[in-house]
Structure formats: structure tokens, C-alpha cells
């Protein structure tokens, strides 16, 4: 009891002490000197008297202000209001004066000061404007000739890693604009790594909403973390750019050039790159919704998506991206132009990009396929040679038709050509025998994509009443031809050859898709806080898929049609979608709820078997998409959001009546016309908080989803190791998907950034597995990954910058068909530093460590430590010329490696990757910007 009372006394004493240390406060009122009018929304800031560092700030509400929980010390009060002279007063808080009442503070218009002295404070480094955090570039210093990326590293709450990835307030920044406009569209590093920091006036950070939400002011949940780079007016007239030439050992090289010409609101840029280091020319994405291939799938609104990338099999196609497998040779270039005229009523933004990518390499894949009472362990050696050429032109034109209506027109066209050449040598072993399969697949594909859309908006006199119309058309044509050669040998358990199977075929695939979509949205304010949103849209989809396989005839030519692997489909579909939702926004709360429903009429015609009574398939179905969300904003920088989304998922055409694919003759797919739709429920929540003064950020988000009547894989394997795949509905079971991520960051020890991240994600799902000798079993797979990471970073201008992050991972991966689990632990660490020495020298290094422990299926640990280093010498007064020597993968440990598990299959891959080389580089940054505001 004595200990408890003593502890209580100590706790109370400490509580009172802490409270006393933070119980200082100030208050006052702000008004115009002449009229005594209250200056509501004036900014009140408390600065340290010693170094002018911002401690706290607030805005004047109803003419008065108050700030609590201050510490004792000497401070400066600064009050600012647009058009008025800044008010500055020194004051002290200590044990003799725990509260300071400034009384009535009178502000004077600048125009009335005449000969009086105006006290000017240093420009505020950070301002909060609604949902936008604005950083004043003048308040941050960077090295001469620094880029925007260097400036971002100094801004509180923003981190940039060695690859240029930007994280702000715990979230990844996926879009960087220049003066509010797209700059080459889809590669933020083209801005951050190339535009000069001394050109920047302001850096704005905000969540960019969709065009529809930005117009109506009603949050639809579609947000993208965005940075907008606002340029100085006197830096918009002239030209600048850089030239980078690098050559290294083992025939590695990379070269790039960037040129920019700015003239007021007119911007022109051009760039070109070539290299085989995997670092340049790989930044622009080309994710078209209708991506071409040969397989069909229903979209959320009943639309058809044709996908597949141009190959006869998704596994053997090449999408034109480099994921670290093999040795790449990338070439890319682009042109950008945007301007505004007619008093900013009209604008145009256009981009042209062209590029090619060659990737050559080898891969080894170990696969464990668990069956009821048996298994199949496979070892595959693959050689691949892939090539992709693509070019894309896009343009966006906007016009303000009048003060209440706008029109935005967007068009883009893409042309692709790809070739793939893959060779596989596979050995599969099971308890009662084995197989060997040697096969080669090559494809030559061409693809043409064209998209056009128009978005019209109209605001009426009544606030909140709006109308918008969005129409679009997507055209996609894909033609593919290629060869398949395969030989399979079947062995008994005594290693005796039982039989062989040889396939030698020529294949063609021709697909065409044309999708017209429209959506009309009308918003009506029912009260000041409550609005209704009504939308209606119609989609018309037409598509064809002609796929044929030819065997060799007696003449030696591929003219003998294999009807079992050929088909010719036509698809016609009309869907009508209606939606009704409501939005309530009052004070700090926003509530959104409603539903969309889509009625779809689908017709598929089998032209190849037109005489068959079942050649025409019609389907009429209804898709439901209920949704609801609640958001509460505690303050401008702290909010919580909870949402629900439900959706019907129809079986894909490939699952109902598949196009039989035999590029892997050991695995054949069958259709199931009796499939029923499934329904998914997804609940998600997020919380974010950011404190400007301490740089503290908290971002927590997670989701939990279940799928009822799920469509699962039903695999049947015969005694020889041949498998057939068919989709089936699973009644009485639900699949589960879980995601969670928490990120915390703040400044410690002055200017050091510290971060802590934890994440967990995974799923529980099912599949049916049948083995000819033992029957059918329901397989339950659990696959979850947990990880944590601690990070530290610091940037001191002209001295050094450093970053380190490290943390463990743990994977739970088990199959009910397996008596033991396949769990595995791991550890990852990253670090980098740069030191700026006298004589304009700079030395730096970065490293990455990865460890994965052995598992039940894979009995070897994996360890890899990649270490890079460089030394740089700058020349000329502005350090615009740099010569550097760098070493990549100094320890020569870059081993391509991945490990994963799906259903009852566990896979481990090792592949060719870029290893050690040394590089000499020369970089010249040129700049000829003309001072002064450019003439119109």
C-alpha cells in the first residue's frame, strides 16, 4: 500500500510539473486602426526570439485569438494580414508571467504608412491554405545548381529516396505538376531531377481530386497525392537543360539530354535517353484500360476489357516494361508543349513520346505444386529475348466557354510493336514418375490504341447545382502471330520412357475492341449541407477475337487448321448504368452514400462454329455497386475516413467459354458455362495527421474485404502429371483479403527526420484440387506478410546528407494439402550518404541488404548486399560542370531473386541481373534564364 501511495504521489507531482511547464498562453484581438473593423483570419505566429523558428500559429476568429500550451521563454509575436503592415512584438513567458494579454492590436494599411517604417519579418517558410500546404522556396537554401529534388529533401514532411520516389506526409507522391500543368504526364522524375531549384517560387502539396470532384466540390474518394511546382515569374523566360554522358566497364553506358524553353505561359521541353544500366529511359508508363490481347473480361459497369499484351499466352508476352529481370537496353525521347492564351480562357497541353526496350536474359524457376496425397516439383530453365517499340501522342485542350461552363477535350494514340522469343527446359518430378518438356515460343505483335474524350461542365446560378457530361471512345486493335514447338517425355517411377507428345504449330490472334461510354451527372443542393447526385450512362461495346492454330501439312507448311484450338468470337454489349447518391457536408464532417446499378445485355457469337446450336450465348445480368463513406476533419492537417464499397463480379468470358491455349501443353484450361457471379464487400479506414512545427506525420490505413460465392480454381491432375484448369463457384466459403499500413515520422534532434513504418497484408482463399489416384480435396491457402521499418535521414546544406532504413519481414504461407507450412523470415536494409568537401568535391555511397531464410519448400538462405559508391568534382563558378567516377555493385552480389506462393503452388525464381561495373560520367547543366517579367 505504501508503494502504491508513493507511486501515486510521484505520478501526480510529475503530472503537475508537466502541466506547469506547458501551461503558458497568450491572447488578444486584432482590428483595423482607423475603422476598428475585426480582421478575421489574420495569421498569428509565435517565433523563438533567438532564432526566429516558428513555434505555433493560429488564425484570428471573430476578431480574437488565443494560443495555449506554450513553454516558457523569450518569443516574438508576429501578426500578418493581406494589405496591412506586419505587426511584430517581443514578449517573455516565465514563472512570474504565465499568460500574456496583448489586448487590442491595431493593424495599419500599408498605403497609409507613407513615410513610416514598416517592420518586415522573414518570409514564412510554410503556409496552410485550406487543404494545401505551401512551402516558400526562398526560406530554404540548397547547393548551387541544385535540382527540384534537392529542394524537396529540405522541406518538412517530405522525403526523397535514391531512386527519386517522393513520400509526403506518409503518402507516396505519384504526380508532380509545373504551374498546375502536366509535364510529360506520367513521370515525376522528369520534373524533380531536371528542373532547377532556383526557378521555384512555391511548392504546393495537396490531394488532387478527380475532374468530376474538383468541379462539383463533392468528394468522390478519388485522390492523388500531388506536388505542384510554381515557378518564379522572372524564371519563365529563357532556356536551360543538361547533357549527361556516361561510359563504363563491361560495355555499360547511359546518355541523356534535356532542353527546356520557357516564355511566360508557354513551355517547350525535349529529352532523349539511351542506356543499358536499368536507370534511365524506363520511367514512362503506358497503362491503357483496353490493353489488347485476346481475352475478355467484364468491367464494373458491364463493359468488356480485352487484355493480354499481344502474346498467345500472358506468361510469354512482353508488356514493354523492365522489372529487373535480364539486361535492358532502353531508348526513349519526348517532346512537351503547353501554353495558355486569350486571357487564360484557352489552353493546350501536348506530349509526344517514343521509346524502345530490349531485354535479354535467363531465368531459373523452382515450383512446388501440392496435390492430394502427391506433389509435383518442377525445375525450369528459361532463356528470353524481348523487344518492344512504342510511341504515343496525347493532347489536352481546355476552353472556358463562358463564366459558368467549360469544355475539356483529350485525345491520345499509341502504336506498339513487340517481339518475344522464349525457350523453356522443364523437368517435373512427382512421387510416381517424372516429365520433361522442352519448348520454344516466339511471337510478333502489333497494337494500335486510340482514345478520345470530352468533359463538359456547367454551373447554374443556385450554388451547388451543376451539370456535367463525359463521353469517351476507346479503340484497340491487336494482331499477333507466332510459333509453338514443344516436346514432352513421360517417365514412370522407374525412369522408363512411357510416351512422348510433340506439338509444332503456327498461331495467329487478331482482336478488335471499340468501346463507347457516356456519363451524365447532375447535382442538386437539397439544403446548404445536403446534396443529391444523380448520374446516368450508357456503354456500347463491340469486339471481335479471331484466334487460330495451324499444324504442319504434308507440304511442310502450316496450313492444317486445328479446330480444337481455334475460334472466332464476336461480342456485342449494351449496358445502362444509373446512380443515385447523397453528400452531406457540414462543419468538419462529410458523409457520402449511394449506389450504382448496371443492367447489361451481352451477346457472344461463335463465328467459327456458327452451325452449332450453342454458337450464340446471351447473358442479361445486373451489377450492384453500393458505397458509403464518412470523413471527419479534426483540423486542416488531421482527419479520419471510413468507407464501404460493394461490387458484383461477373465471371469472365475466359472462365465461361475459354479460348483454349496450349502454349504449356501440360496445363490446359476448360470453361464452365454454369458459373454464377460473386459479391465482394470491402471496408476501409484511414487516419492522417501532420504537424507543421514538429514535422510529425501519421498515416494509418487498412482494409478488410470478403467475397461471397467466390469463383475459385478447380484443378485436375492425371497420373502422368497433365493438369486441366476450370473455374467453379465455392458455396459456403468466403475468401478474405486484409491490408494494413501505418507510417509515423517526425523531426528529432533539430533537423533529423525519423520514421517508423509497419505493414501487414495477405489473404485466405481456396481452390479445389483433384488427383486422379486420390480424389478431390478443398485446399485452404493462407498467405500473409508482416514487415516493419525504422528510418533516419538528415540533410545539411553544403555539408552532407544521409539516410538509413532497416526492418524485418515475416511471411506466413501454408496450404492445407501440405503437412508443414512454408513460413519464412527476412530482413531488408537501405542506406545512403553524400559528403560535400572543399574544392567542390563530393563523395557518396548507397547500399541495399536483403535476406530471406530458407523454408520448407526451399532449403537455401538468400543473402544479397549491393554497394555503390561515387566521387564527383564540380567545375565553373556555378558548379554547372561535373565529372564523376562511380562503381555499381562493388561486391558483385546483385542476384536476381523472388519468392512467392499462390494457392497450392510455391515458386522461387532466380534470373539474370545487372552486376558490377565502373562508370565515368560528365554532366553539364546549362542555364540562360532572362531576368524580369516576360512581355505578353
N, C-alpha and C positions, 0 to 999 in steps of 0.2 A: 504493500500500500504506500509506503514511504517513497519507493522508487516511482510509482505512478504519479504521486502528487508532485514530486520533484520534477519529473519529465513534463508534467502539465505546466508548472510554473515557468520552466525554461522555454517551453513552446509559446506560452503567452508573452513572455518577455521578448522573444525573437520576433514574434508577430507584431508586437507594438513597435519594436525597433525598426523593422522593415517598413511598417506603415508610416512611421515618423520620417524615415529617410525619403519617402516618396509622397509626402503629404503637402508639398508646396504647390501653390496655384497662383494664377493671375486672372484678372477680369477687367472689363471696361466696355466702352461704347465708342462708335465711330460715326461721325456726321460731317457734312459739308460746313466749312467755316462760315460762309455767307448765308446760306438758306436753312441751315440746321437739318437738312434732309438726311435721313438714315442711309448710310452707304452699305446696304445689304450685299453680301457676297464678297466684300473686301477680304483680302488674304492677310491673315495674322500669323507671323512666323517668329519662333524663338530661336536665336542663334547663340552659340558659345561666344563670349566676349573675347576669348583668347585667340581662336582660330576661325571664327565665323561659320563653324559647322552647324548645319541645321539640326535642331533637336526635336521640335514639334511644330505643328502648324494646324490652323483651323480656318474656317470661313465665318464671317460675321453673319449672324442670323437675327433678323428683326432689329438690326442696329446694334446688337450687343455681342460680346464674345467672352469665352471663358476657357481656360486650359488648366487641367488638373494633373496630379501625379507627376509634378516636376521634381527634380533633385535640387539640392542647394548649390549655389554657385553664382558667378557673375555672368550676366546674359545681355543680349541686345534684343529689344522688341522692334520688329520691322513690319509696318503695315503698308500694303500696296493696293491701289485701285486704279483701274484704267482711266487715264486723263488727269490724274492727280499726282502731285509730288509725293515721293515715298516719305513715310514718317519713320524716324529712327530714334530710339531712346535706350540708354543703358540703364540697367537696374540690377539689384542684388537680392538673392533669396538666401537666408540663413536662419539660425535658431532664434534670432531676435525679430525676424520678419518672414513668416512662413507664407504670407499672402500679400500680393501687391495689386492694388486697385488703381488703374490708370485713369479712372474717371472718364470724362468725355474727351476723346481725341479728335481734334479738328483737322480736317484734310483740306488742302488748298489746291485749286485748279492750277495746272502748270501755266495756263495762258494768263493768269492774274499775278504770277510771281514777278514778272517784269525783270527788274534788276536784282531781285532777291536770289540768294544762293540755294540751289537745290541739292540736297544730300542724296547721292546715288549709291545704292548698295550694289554689290556684285550680283551679276545676273543669276537668278535662281537656277540651280542645276536640274531640278526635277519639278514638273508641274502636273497636277491631276486635272484633266478636263473631261468630266463625265466618266466614260468607260475607257478613256485614252490616257496612258502615261506618256508624258512628253519629256524628253531629255534635251537639254540645251548643249549642243556640241561645244560651244565656247567655254563651258565650265569644265571641260575635260581636256587634258593635254596628251598628245601622242607623239611618237617619233616623227621626224621629218620624212615626208614622202610615204607616210603610213596609208593603209587602205581602210575602208569602212570596217572590215573585220577587226582591225586593231582597235578602232574606236569602240566597237561593241563590247570588246573584252573589258573595257573600263566602266561600262555602265552598270549600276547596281541592279542585281536580279537577272542579269543576262550572262550566259556562258557560251563560249565557242570552243569546240574541241579541235583536234589537229586536222580533222577532215573537213572542217568548215561547218559542221552541224551546229545549229543555234538552239539553245534552250533558254526560254524566258519565263520567269515566274513558275518554274516547274513543268512547263509545257514546251513541246518541240515547235519551233517556228518553221512553217512549211512554205511561207510566201513572203517575199521581200519586194516592195514596190518602190518606185522612184517618182516622187511628186504625185503619188496616188495612182500611177500608171504601171501596167505590166512591163517588165523589161526582159525580153526573150521568154516570158511566160512561165517557165516551169523549172528554172534552175537558180535558186537563191545565190549560189556562189558566184555567178556571173556578175552580181552586184557587189557582194561583200569582198571578194578577192580582187576586184579590178577598179572599182570607183575609188577615188581619192578621199581620204578623211577630211582634208582641208576644204573640200567643196560642200560639206554638210552643215546645214544650219540647225535643223532639229531632227531627232529620231523619235518617231511615234510608235508606240506599242499598243495594240488593241486586238480584239477578236473581230475578224471580218465576217460579217453575216452574208447570207445568200442575197442575190439581187432582189428576190421577192421580199425577204425580211427587211432589207435596207429600205425598200420602197414603202412598205406598209407600216413599218415600225413595230410589227408583231413578230416576236421571236419564234422562229420555227425550229430551233435547236441545231441548225447547221452553222457551225462556226469554225473559223480557221485562224489560228494564232498568226498574226501578221505584223511585220515591221514596215513602216513607211519612211523612206529616206527623203527628207525635204532639203533641197539644195539651196544654197545661198543665191540671191538674185545676181550678185556680181560674179558668180561662178557658172553662169549659164550662157556664156559667150566665149567660144574658143574651142580648142581641141586638146585631147590628151589620150594616153594609151600606154601600152607596154609591149615590148618584144622580149621573148624568153627563148633562148636556145640552149639545149642540154644534150650532151652526148656522154655515153658511159661504156663500161666494160660489157663483155658478152652481148654486144650489139643492142644494148638497151639505149633508148633515146626518147626525148619528147621536146616538141617545139610548139610555141603558141604566140599569137599576135592578136592584140585588141586595139581598136581605134574607135574613138568617140568624138563626135562633132555636135556641140550644143549651141543653140542660138535662140535664147529666150524660151519659148514654149515648144520649140522644135528640137527634136533629138534624133540623131542618127548614130548607129553603132554597127560595127562589123567585127567578127572574130574568126579565127581559124586555128585549129589544133591538129597535131599528129603525134602519136606516141604509142609505145608498147609496154609502158610501165604500169598500166592499170589505174593511173591517177588523173588523166585528162581525157576529154572527148567522150565521157561516159555520163554526163550529167543530165541530158535532156530525155525525158520520158515521152512515151507515145501510147498512152492507155486510152484507146478508143472503146466506147461501150460496145460497139458492134465490131469485134476484132477479127472476124473472118476465120474459117477453118473447115467446118463440115458437120459439127454437132450443134443441136438446137436446144435451147433452154428457155423456159418461161421466165419473164421478169416479174417484178412485183405487181405491175399493173396489167399483166396478161400479155405483155409484149414478148417477142421472140428474140433471143440473143443467139447469134451464130458465132461460135468461138472455136479456137483450136490452133491458131497461129500459122497455119499453112502446111502442116505436115500430115502424113497419113496416120500418125499417131502422136498424141501430145508429148509422149516421152521422147520422141525422136525429132520433134520440131525445134525450131530456134526462134525466139522472140526478139532477138536483136539487143539483148541486154547481157552485161557481164557481171557474174555473181562471184567472181574469184576463182572459178574453175578454168584451168588452162592458161595459155599465154595469149593475151589480146593484142591486136593491132587496131587502134582506133583512129579514125579521121573524122573531123567534124568542122563545120563552119556555119556562120549565120549572119543575117542582116536584120537590123531592127530600125523602125522609123515610127515616130509618133509626133503629133502636133495638134494644136487647138487653134481655131480661128473664129471669126465672126463673134467677137466678144465672149469667147468660150462656149458659144452655143453649139458648135460642131467640133468633133474631134475624131481622129483616126489613129489606130494602133495596129501595126502590121509587123509580122515576123516571117522570115524565111530561114529554114534550117535544112542542112544536108549533112549526111554522115554515113560512114560505113564502119563495120566492125567485123574483124576476122578473129575467131577463137579456135585454137588448136590445142589438143592435149589428150591425156589418158586418164582413166578413172578405174578404180577397183571398188566393187561393191560386195559386201558380205550381207546376206539376208537369211534370217531365221523365220520360217513360216510354220507356226504351230498348228497341228491338226488334232482331231480327237484320237488319242492313242498313238499318234505318229508325229513326224516333223519332216520338213524339207529344209536343208541348209544349202544355200547357193553361193557360189563364188563367181563373180562376173568381172572380166577384164574388158574395158571399152576403150576404143580409140575414136576421137571425134574431130571433125574439121567442119566448122560452121562459118558462114558468111552472110552478112545482111547489109543491104544498101537501102537507105530510105531518105526521102525528102518530104518536107512539109511546108505549106504556105498557109498562113492564117491572117485574118484581118477582122478588126472590130471598129464599126462606125457608129457614133452616137450623135444624136441631134435633139436639141430642145425645141420641140415644135411650137410651144408657147410656154407661158408661165406655169401651166399645170400639167403638161403632158410631155413625155419623152419617148424616143424610139432608139432601141439598140439592136444593131444587126451584126451577126457574127457568122463568118464562113471559114472553113478550113478544108484543105485537101492534102491527102497523104498518098505517096507512092512507095511501095516496098518491093524489093526483090531479095529472095534468100535462097541459099543452097545449103544442104546439110548432107554429111557423109559420116555414117556411124557404123562401126564394126564391133560385134559382141562375141565373146567366147565365154560360155557359161557351163559350169559343172554343178549339178544339183544332186545331193545325196539324201536319201531317206533310209529308214531302218530296214527296208526290204528291197533296196535297189538304188539305181542312180541313172541320171540322164546327162548327156552333153548336147549343147546347142551352139552351133556356130552360125551367125547370121550377119548380113550386111544390109543396111537400109540407106538409100540416098533419095533426096527429094529436091525438086526445083520448084519454087513457088513465087507467084506474083500476086500482089494485093493492091487494090485501089480503094481508097476511102474518101468520101466527101460528106461533109456535114454543113448544114445551114440552119440558122435560127433567127427569129425576130422576137423581140420583147418590147411590148408597148405598155406604157403606164399612164394612168390618168388620175389626178386628184380633183375632187369636187370641192365646192365651197364649204360644205359641212366637214369639219375636222374629223379625220379618221375614215371618211367614206372614200373608197378608192376602187378602181377597176384596172385589171391588167390582163394581157393576153400574150401567151407564149406559144409559138408554133415552131416546129423543127422538122427537118427531114434528114435521115441518115442513110447513105448508100454505101454498100460494101460488096466488092467483087473479088473473089479469090480463086485462082487457078493453080493447081498443084499436079505435078507428075513425078513419078519416081519408081524405083525398083526395090523389090524384096527378094533376097536369096537366103534360104535357111535350110539347115540340115540338123536333124535331131536323131541321136542314137539312144535307144533304150536298153539298159542293162539290168539283169536280175541281181539278186543279192549275192550271187556267186561271181559277179563281174563278167557274166556271159552276155554277149550281144544278142538281144531278143529280136529287135526290129529297128528299122530306120524310117524316117519321114523326111522327104525333100520338097521344098517349096521354092519355085522360081517364077516370079510374077512381075508384070508391069502394071502400075496403078495410076489412075487419074482421079482427081477430085475437082469439081467445079461448083462453087457455091455463089449465090447471089442473094442479097438481102436489101430490101428497101422498106424503111420504117418511117411513117409519118405520125407525128404526135402533136397534140394540142392541149392547152390547158387554159381555162378562163377562171380568174379569181376575183371575187367581189367581197369587199369588207364593208361592214355596216356597224357604226358605233351605236349600240343599244342604250348605253349610258356613257358617262365620261370615262368610266373604268372598264366597261364590259363591251366587247365587240364580238361580232359573228363573222366567220369566214366561210364563204361558200365557193366551191370550185367544181368545175365540170370539164372533162377532157375526153377526147376520142382518139384512139390509136388505130391505125390501119397498117398491117404488116403483111408483106408479100415476100416469099423466099423460095428459092429452089436449091436442091442439093443433088448433084449427079455424081455418083461415085462408082467407079468400075475397076475390076481386076481382070487381067488377061494372063493366061498361061501361054507357054510356047506351043505353036502349032508344028506340024511336021516340016514346015518350011523353015523352021528356026526363028520365025518372027512371033512377036507377042500379039496374036490375033484371036486366040481362043478365049472367049468370054467365060469367066467363072461366075455364073449367076448367083451362087450361094454367097458371094462376097461383093455383089454389085446391087445397086439400087438407084432410083431416080425419083426423088420426092418433090412435090410442090406443096407449099404451105400458104394458106390464106387465113388471116385472122383479123377480127374486128373486136375491139374492146371499148366499152364505155365506162368511165370512172366518175363517180360522184363523191364529193366530200363535204362534210359539214363539221366545223369545229368552232370552239369559242375560246376567247382570250380575255382574261381578267387581269388588269394591272392597276394596282393602287398602292401607293406608298412604296414599300420595299418588297412587295410580293407580286409575283407573276404566276398565273395559273393558266395552263393551256390543256384543252381536252377535246376529243372529237374522234372521228373515224372516216376512213375512206372505204368504199366498196367498189369493186370492179367486176363487171359482167363481161365474160369473154366467150365469143363464138369462134371455135377453132376447127379448121378443116385441113386434113392432110391427105394428099392424093399420091398413091404409089404408081407412078407412070410406068415403072419397069414391069409391074405385074397388073396391068390395067384390066386384064380379063378375069382376074381373081375377084370373087365377091367381097373379099375383105380389103380390096385395094384402096377404099376410101374410109378414113377414120374421122369422125366428127366428135368433138367434145365441147360441151357447154358447161361452164363452171363459174362459180362466184368466189372471189377472193376478198377477205376482210382484213382491214389494217387499222385496228383501234390503237389510239395512242393518247397519252396524257403526261403532263409534266408540271412540276412545281418548283419555282425558284424564289429564294429569299435572299436579298442583298442586305447584309448587316451594315455594310458601308460600301464606298466606291471600290474598295480593294478586297472585300471579303464577302463571299456568297456561298450558298449551298443549293444544289439542284437534285431533284429526284424525278425519274421519268419511267414510263412504261411504254412498251411497244409490242404489239402482237401482229403476227402475219401468217397467212396461209401460204404454204409452199406446195405447189403442184409438182407432180413427178415430171422429170424432163422427158423430152421426146426420145432421147437416147436410152432412158430407162424403160420406156413403154415399148418402143419398136426400134431397137438399136440398129445402127449401121455396123454390121459385123466387121471387126478388124482383126486381122491375123498377123500383124507385124511381129507379135510374140506368139507363135503357134502353140506354146504351152499354156497360154491363158486366153480363153475365148469368152466373149460376152453374149448373153442371151437377154431378150426383152421379156417384160411382164406386163401385158395389157390390162391386168386386173389391179394395178396399183391405185391406191387412194391417196388424197392429199394429206399432209401432216400440218400441224399447227404449232407455232412456237410462241412462247411468252418470254419477254426479256425485260428485266428490271435493272435499272442502273441508277447510281447515285454518285455525286461528286461534290467536293468541297475545296474551295481555293481561298487563300488569304495571302496578301502581300503587304508588308510594311516598308514604306519607302525609307524611313530613317535608319532602320537596322538592316535593311536589305533582306529581311526574313520572308521566305516564301513557303507556303504549304499547299501541296496539291495532292488530293486524295480522290481516287475514282475507282469504281468497281462495277461489276455487272454479274447478274445471275440469270441464266436462261434455261428453259426446259422445252423439249419438243415432244409433243404427244403424237401417238401413231407414227413414229419415225420410219422413214424409208432407210433400210439397212441393207448391207451387202450379204448375199447368200451364196457361199462358195462351195462348189462340189469338186472334190479331187478324186480321181480314179487311182487304181493300184499302180499305174505307170507314171504318176506324177503330173498328168494333164489336169488343168483346172478350168472350170466354167464359172462365170460370174453372172448372177441375176439379182436384181433388186426386189426386196419384199418389204411389206409393212409389218411392223412388230407391235402386236397388240399387248396391252398390259404393262408395257415398259416405257420409261421416259429417258431420253438422253439428257445429260446435264453439261452445261458449259459455265465455267467460273473464271472471272478475271478480277484482279485487284492490283492497284499500284499506289504507292504513297511516296511522295518526294518532299523532303524538307531541306531548306537551305537558308543560310544567313551569313552575315559578316562576323568574323571573330578576330580578336587581336588587331583591331583597326580596319585594315583593308583586305584581310584574307577571307575568301569565300569558302564556306564549309557546307557540305551537302550529305544527306543520308537518304538512301532510297531502298525500298523493299517492294517486292512484287511476287505475285503468285498467279498462275493461270493453268488451266487444264480442263479436262473433260472426262466424263464417264459415258461410255457408249457401248453398243452391242453389235454383233454380227453373228450370222448363222454359218457354221462350218460343218460340212459333211465329208466324211472319208468313206470310200467305198467299202472298206473292210470293217469299220466300227460304227457307222451310222452318223446321225446328226446331233450336234450339241450347240447350245446357245453360249456364245463366248462373250464375257463381260471384260471390257478393257478399261483400266483406269490409267490416266496419263496426266500427271501434274508436275509442274516445275516451280520451284521456290528459289528466290535469289535475293541477295542484299548487297548493298554497295555503299562505301563511305568515300567521300571525295574532298580534296582540298585544292584550292587554286589561289594564286596571287599574281598581280601584275603591277610592277613598279616601273613607271615610265623612265626610259633611258638606262635602266639598271638590269632588270631581269623579269621574266615571267615563268611560272611553274605551275604544273597541275599533276595531281596523282589521284587515282581512284582504284579501289580494290574491294572484292567481296566474294562470298561463297555462293555456290548453286547446289541444289539437290533436286533430283528427278525421281519421281515415283512412276514406274511404268510396269504394269503387270497385266497378264492375260489369264483368265480362269482356265484356259486349256493347258496352262503351264503350272507345274507344281511349285516352282520357285519364281520369285519376282526378278525384274530386270532393273532394279533401282540403281542409281549411280550418283556420286557426288562430284563436285568440281570446284574450281576456283579461277577467277579472272582478275587481272590487274592491268592498269594502263598508267603511264606516266610520261611527262614531257617537261622540258625546260629550255629556256634561252637566256644567255647571259650577254649583255652588251658591254663590250670592253673599250678602252681607249683606242684611239687610232681608227675608229669606225669599224672595228672587228666585232663579230658576233659568233658565238658558239652555241650549239644546241643539240639536243638528243631527245628521242622518244622511244618508248618500248611498250610491248604488249606481251603478257604472260597468260597462257591458257593451260588448264589441267583438267582432265577427265579421268576418273578412276575406272578400273575395269568393272564389268558387270557379269551377270550370269551368262549372257549370250556372247559377250566379247571379253576375252580373257587377257587383254593387254591395256595398260595405262596409256594415256596420251598426254604428252607434255610438249609445250612449244613456247619459246621466248624469242620474240622478234625485236631486235635492237637496231635503231637507225641513229645516225649522227651527221652533223654538218658543221662547217665553218665558213663564214661569209665575211667578205671585205667590201665596204662601200666606198665609192669614189664620187667626186664632184661635191660642190658645196651643199646641194640639196639632197645628197646621197641617192641620186636617181640611177646611178650605175652600180650594179652589184655583181661580184664574181663569187661563186660558192663551189665548194667541194663537199660532196655528201656520200655517205655509204648507206646502202639499203640492206637490211637483214644481215648485219655484220657477223652474227653467229651461224648463219646459213641453216636456220631451223624452220623456215616457212613451209610447213607441211599442210597441204590441203586436207581438211578433215571435217566431217559432220557425222552426227549420230542421232537417230530418231526412232520412234516406234509408232505404228498405227495399227489399229485393230489387233490381229494376232500375228503381225509381221514386225520384226525388229530389223533395222537397217543401219549399217555403218559404211561410210564412203571415204575413200582416200583418192586424191586427184592431183594432177599436175598444178603447180602454182609458181609464182614468181619468187625467185630466191636471190641470193646475194649478188649485188653489183655496186660499182662506184661510179659517180656521176660528176662531171664538171659542167657548171651552168653559168651563163652570162645573161643578166636581166637589165634592160634599160627601160625606165619609166620616163616618158616624155610628157611635157605639160606646157601648153601655150594658151592659158586662160586670160582673157582680156578683162581688166577691172571695169567697174561701173555697170550700171543697169543697161542691158541691151535695148536698143531702139526698136520700137514696134514697126 
